[in-house]
Amino acid sequence: MIYAQLLFPDFSLIVCGYLLCRYTALNRMVWTQVESLVYFFLFPVLLFYSIVKSPLDLGAASSVIGAGLSLSLAGIAMAYSLPHLPWLGRHIDAREHAASAQVAFRFNSFIGLALAERLAGSQGLQMIAVLIGVCVPLSNVAAVWPMARHAQRGFLRELARNPLILATASGLVVNLLGFSVPDWSAPTLTRIGASAIVLGLMAAGAGMQFGHLSQAKTLTTAVLSIRHVLLPLMALGLARAFGLTPVQSTVLLAFSALPTASSAYVLAARMGYNGGYVAGLVTLSTLLGLVSLPFALGLLG
């Protein structure tokens, strides 16, 4: 399988967003509003519908859920530990780390959803939706915690205002209670989901910034090494440890190598941190995804 062909549609949308923002009248002011639309409405609807549209068999999905949660916890632990490592910690600013630690363990769900369907069809789409459903709350809590603690802001208040956590939690509750969305609403929700992926990827491209990448080089190297090298290697071990099927292993490896969440810099800026630097990390992570995704999927042979 030529993974570059699978990645091309998603990364071409990112490039389109970048070019439109830089070289047309659709400038940064326009894309800021698009980001808000995606973050607060389109993507929460997509996440909710992806979780509730198919009954969730926790027993059958328990292995891939366990592997996904273990992978996320490992990423969080490695990111949190960076300032405490003997040599590395001396070169890391505490405030910059609080804002950028999330880059190491958060993931771009837009690319994940689009890629999983092409890799493994509807089964792959449901598996990645389950992984997103259980890992988004964990990764968002872990992203907010160091920033809220460092800035002395209300941690629970920040969580209660996070649309991705609210959408995921409500979707899981609705699914596990046995409810489903009415058939007449499915076309509308499907179109909202498709627009969320397209606009989300284009907004990620529009938000790419290269000017801040020269600062905090040690921290940059550390968080991106976790995201694009260490997590795929850990995912391979977890796939074997949990006895995952080939399809489950493929989805987990793809999940492990996704670029970081494009909303990471939105969250950092909204909480009063250096959004430009985090945007630079998101930019570089997006580009590294072109390498890390084929690398991770190639580990399966």
C-alpha positions as CSV (number, residue, x, y, z in Angstrom):
1,M,0.0,0.0,0.0
2,I,1.3,3.4,-0.9
3,Y,0.6,5.5,2.2
4,A,1.5,8.8,0.5
5,Q,-1.6,8.3,-1.7
6,L,-3.7,7.8,1.4
7,L,-2.3,11.0,3.0
8,F,-2.5,13.2,-0.1
9,P,-6.2,14.3,0.2
10,D,-5.8,15.4,3.8
11,F,-2.5,17.2,3.4
12,S,-3.6,18.8,0.1
13,L,-6.4,20.5,2.1
14,I,-3.9,21.7,4.6
15,V,-1.8,23.2,1.8
16,C,-4.9,24.8,0.3
17,G,-5.7,26.4,3.6
18,Y,-2.1,27.7,4.0
19,L,-2.0,29.1,0.4
20,L,-5.5,30.7,0.7
21,C,-4.6,32.4,4.0
22,R,-1.2,33.7,2.8
23,Y,-1.9,34.7,-0.8
24,T,-5.6,35.7,-1.1
25,A,-8.1,38.0,0.5
26,L,-9.2,35.1,2.8
27,N,-6.6,36.2,5.3
28,R,-6.0,35.3,9.0
29,M,-9.0,37.3,10.2
30,V,-11.3,35.0,8.1
31,W,-9.7,31.8,9.3
32,T,-9.9,32.8,12.9
33,Q,-13.7,32.8,12.6
34,V,-13.5,29.4,10.7
35,E,-11.5,27.9,13.6
36,S,-14.1,29.1,16.1
37,L,-16.9,27.5,14.0
38,V,-15.1,24.2,13.7
39,Y,-14.0,24.1,17.3
40,F,-17.2,25.1,19.0
41,F,-19.8,23.6,16.6
42,L,-18.8,21.5,13.6
43,F,-16.3,19.2,15.3
44,P,-18.3,18.6,18.4
45,V,-21.2,17.6,16.3
46,L,-18.9,15.3,14.2
47,L,-17.5,13.7,17.3
48,F,-20.9,13.2,18.9
49,Y,-22.4,11.6,15.8
50,S,-19.3,9.4,15.1
51,I,-19.8,7.9,18.6
52,V,-23.6,7.5,18.7
53,K,-24.3,6.4,15.1
54,S,-23.2,2.8,15.8
55,P,-23.8,0.7,18.9
56,L,-20.7,0.6,21.0
57,D,-19.7,-3.0,22.1
58,L,-17.4,-2.3,25.0
59,G,-16.5,-5.9,25.3
60,A,-15.4,-6.3,21.7
61,A,-13.6,-3.0,21.7
62,S,-12.0,-3.4,25.1
63,S,-8.6,-4.4,23.8
64,V,-8.2,-1.5,21.4
65,I,-9.6,0.9,24.1
66,G,-7.1,-0.4,26.6
67,A,-4.3,0.0,24.1
68,G,-5.4,3.5,23.2
69,L,-5.7,4.7,26.8
70,S,-2.4,3.1,27.7
71,L,-0.8,4.9,24.7
72,S,-2.3,8.3,25.7
73,L,-1.3,7.9,29.4
74,A,2.3,7.1,28.3
75,G,2.4,10.2,26.1
76,I,1.0,12.3,28.9
77,A,3.5,10.9,31.4
78,M,6.5,11.5,29.1
79,A,5.3,15.1,28.3
80,Y,4.8,15.9,32.0
81,S,8.2,14.5,32.9
82,L,10.3,16.7,30.6
83,P,11.0,19.6,33.1
84,H,12.1,17.0,35.7
85,L,14.6,15.1,33.5
86,P,18.2,15.8,34.8
87,W,19.8,17.4,31.8
88,L,16.7,18.4,29.8
89,G,14.9,20.2,32.5
90,R,17.5,23.0,32.8
91,H,16.8,24.1,29.2
92,I,13.0,24.1,29.5
93,D,10.9,27.2,30.5
94,A,8.1,26.2,32.8
95,R,5.5,28.5,31.2
96,E,6.4,27.4,27.7
97,H,6.2,23.7,28.8
98,A,2.8,24.2,30.3
99,A,1.4,25.4,27.0
100,S,3.2,23.0,24.7
101,A,3.1,19.7,26.6
102,Q,-0.2,19.0,25.0
103,V,1.5,18.8,21.6
104,A,3.2,15.6,22.6
105,F,-0.1,13.6,23.3
106,R,-3.0,15.4,21.6
107,F,-3.9,14.3,18.0
108,N,-5.5,15.6,14.9
109,S,-8.9,13.9,14.8
110,F,-9.7,15.2,11.3
111,I,-6.8,13.4,9.8
112,G,-7.5,10.3,11.9
113,L,-11.1,10.0,10.9
114,A,-10.4,10.5,7.2
115,L,-7.4,8.2,7.2
116,A,-9.0,5.3,9.2
117,E,-11.8,5.0,6.7
118,R,-9.4,4.7,3.8
119,L,-7.2,2.2,5.7
120,A,-9.9,-0.1,7.0
121,G,-13.3,1.0,5.7
122,S,-16.3,1.4,8.1
123,Q,-14.7,-0.9,10.7
124,G,-11.7,1.3,10.8
125,L,-13.9,4.4,11.1
126,Q,-15.8,3.0,14.0
127,M,-12.5,2.0,15.8
128,I,-10.9,5.4,15.4
129,A,-14.2,7.0,16.6
130,V,-14.0,4.8,19.7
131,L,-10.4,5.8,20.3
132,I,-11.2,9.4,19.8
133,G,-14.2,9.1,22.1
134,V,-12.2,7.6,25.0
135,C,-8.9,9.5,24.5
136,V,-10.2,13.1,23.7
137,P,-11.4,13.6,27.3
138,L,-8.2,12.3,28.8
139,S,-6.0,14.3,26.5
140,N,-8.0,17.5,26.9
141,V,-8.0,17.2,30.7
142,A,-4.2,16.6,30.5
143,A,-3.8,19.6,28.2
144,V,-5.8,22.0,30.4
145,W,-4.3,20.9,33.7
146,P,-0.7,22.4,33.5
147,M,-1.9,25.6,31.9
148,A,-4.7,26.1,34.5
149,R,-2.3,25.3,37.3
150,H,0.5,27.5,36.1
151,A,-1.9,30.4,35.4
152,Q,-3.9,29.8,38.6
153,R,-7.1,29.5,36.7
154,G,-10.1,27.4,37.5
155,F,-9.3,23.8,36.2
156,L,-12.9,22.5,36.4
157,R,-14.3,25.7,34.9
158,E,-12.0,25.2,31.9
159,L,-13.0,21.6,31.5
160,A,-16.7,22.5,31.7
161,R,-16.3,25.0,28.9
162,N,-14.4,22.6,26.6
163,P,-16.7,21.7,23.7
164,L,-14.8,18.5,22.7
165,I,-15.1,17.1,26.2
166,L,-18.8,17.9,26.4
167,A,-19.5,16.4,23.0
168,T,-17.5,13.2,23.8
169,A,-19.1,12.7,27.2
170,S,-22.6,13.2,25.9
171,G,-22.0,10.9,23.0
172,L,-20.7,8.1,25.2
173,V,-23.6,8.5,27.6
174,V,-26.2,8.5,24.7
175,N,-24.5,5.4,23.1
176,L,-24.2,3.4,26.3
177,L,-27.8,4.2,27.3
178,G,-28.9,2.6,24.0
179,F,-30.3,5.8,22.3
180,S,-29.7,6.7,18.7
181,V,-30.2,9.7,16.5
182,P,-33.3,9.8,14.3
183,D,-32.8,8.6,10.7
184,W,-34.1,11.9,9.3
185,S,-31.3,13.8,11.0
186,A,-28.5,11.5,9.7
187,P,-28.0,13.3,6.3
188,T,-27.6,16.7,8.0
189,L,-25.2,15.3,10.7
190,T,-23.2,13.5,8.0
191,R,-22.8,16.8,6.0
192,I,-21.8,18.7,9.1
193,G,-19.2,16.0,9.8
194,A,-17.8,16.2,6.3
195,S,-17.6,20.0,6.5
196,A,-15.9,19.8,9.9
197,I,-13.1,17.6,8.4
198,V,-12.6,19.8,5.3
199,L,-12.7,23.1,7.1
200,G,-10.7,21.8,10.1
201,L,-7.9,20.6,7.8
202,M,-7.9,23.9,5.9
203,A,-7.9,25.9,9.1
204,A,-4.9,23.9,10.3
205,G,-3.1,24.9,7.1
206,A,-4.2,28.5,7.5
207,G,-2.9,28.5,11.1
208,M,0.6,27.3,10.2
209,Q,3.3,29.6,11.4
210,F,7.0,29.1,11.0
211,G,8.4,32.3,12.6
212,H,8.3,31.0,16.2
213,L,10.0,27.7,15.6
214,S,13.5,29.1,16.5
215,Q,12.6,29.6,20.1
216,A,12.7,26.9,22.8
217,K,14.5,24.4,20.5
218,T,15.1,21.8,23.2
219,L,11.4,21.8,24.2
220,T,10.4,21.6,20.5
221,T,12.6,18.6,19.8
222,A,11.4,16.8,23.0
223,V,7.6,17.2,22.5
224,L,7.8,16.3,18.8
225,S,10.0,13.3,19.4
226,I,7.4,12.0,21.8
227,R,4.6,12.6,19.3
228,H,6.2,11.3,16.2
229,V,8.8,8.7,17.3
230,L,8.2,7.3,20.7
231,L,4.5,6.9,20.6
232,P,4.5,4.9,17.3
233,L,7.1,2.6,18.8
234,M,5.1,2.2,22.0
235,A,1.9,1.5,19.9
236,L,3.6,-1.4,18.2
237,G,4.4,-3.0,21.6
238,L,0.9,-2.3,22.9
239,A,-0.7,-3.9,19.8
240,R,1.2,-7.1,20.5
241,A,0.7,-6.9,24.3
242,F,-3.1,-6.5,23.9
243,G,-3.3,-9.1,21.1
244,L,-5.0,-6.8,18.7
245,T,-6.3,-8.0,15.3
246,P,-4.5,-6.7,12.1
247,V,-7.2,-4.1,11.6
248,Q,-7.1,-2.9,15.2
249,S,-3.3,-2.8,15.0
250,T,-3.4,-0.7,11.8
251,V,-5.8,1.8,13.4
252,L,-3.8,2.0,16.6
253,L,-0.5,2.6,14.7
254,A,-2.2,5.3,12.6
255,F,-3.6,6.8,15.7
256,S,-0.2,6.9,17.4
257,A,1.5,8.8,14.6
258,L,-1.2,11.5,13.9
259,P,0.0,15.1,13.9
260,T,-0.9,17.0,17.0
261,A,-4.3,18.6,17.4
262,S,-4.7,21.8,15.3
263,S,-6.7,23.3,18.1
264,A,-3.8,23.1,20.5
265,Y,-2.7,26.6,19.7
266,V,-6.3,27.9,20.0
267,L,-6.5,26.5,23.5
268,A,-3.1,27.9,24.5
269,A,-4.0,31.4,23.1
270,R,-7.4,31.3,24.8
271,M,-5.8,30.6,28.1
272,G,-3.3,33.4,27.8
273,Y,-0.2,31.6,26.7
274,N,2.2,32.0,23.7
275,G,-0.1,30.8,21.0
276,G,2.4,31.7,18.3
277,Y,4.9,29.2,19.6
278,V,2.4,26.5,20.0
279,A,1.2,27.3,16.4
280,G,4.7,26.7,15.3
281,L,4.8,23.3,17.0
282,V,1.5,22.4,15.3
283,T,2.9,23.4,12.0
284,L,6.0,21.3,12.3
285,S,4.0,18.4,13.7
286,T,1.6,18.6,10.7
287,L,4.6,18.4,8.3
288,L,6.2,15.6,10.4
289,G,3.0,13.6,10.0
290,L,3.9,13.0,6.4
291,V,6.9,11.0,7.7
292,S,5.6,9.5,10.9
293,L,2.4,8.0,9.5
294,P,4.1,5.9,6.8
295,F,6.8,5.1,9.4
296,A,4.2,3.9,12.0
297,L,2.2,1.9,9.4
298,G,5.4,0.4,8.0
299,L,6.2,-1.0,11.4
300,L,3.5,-3.5,10.9
301,G,5.3,-4.9,7.9
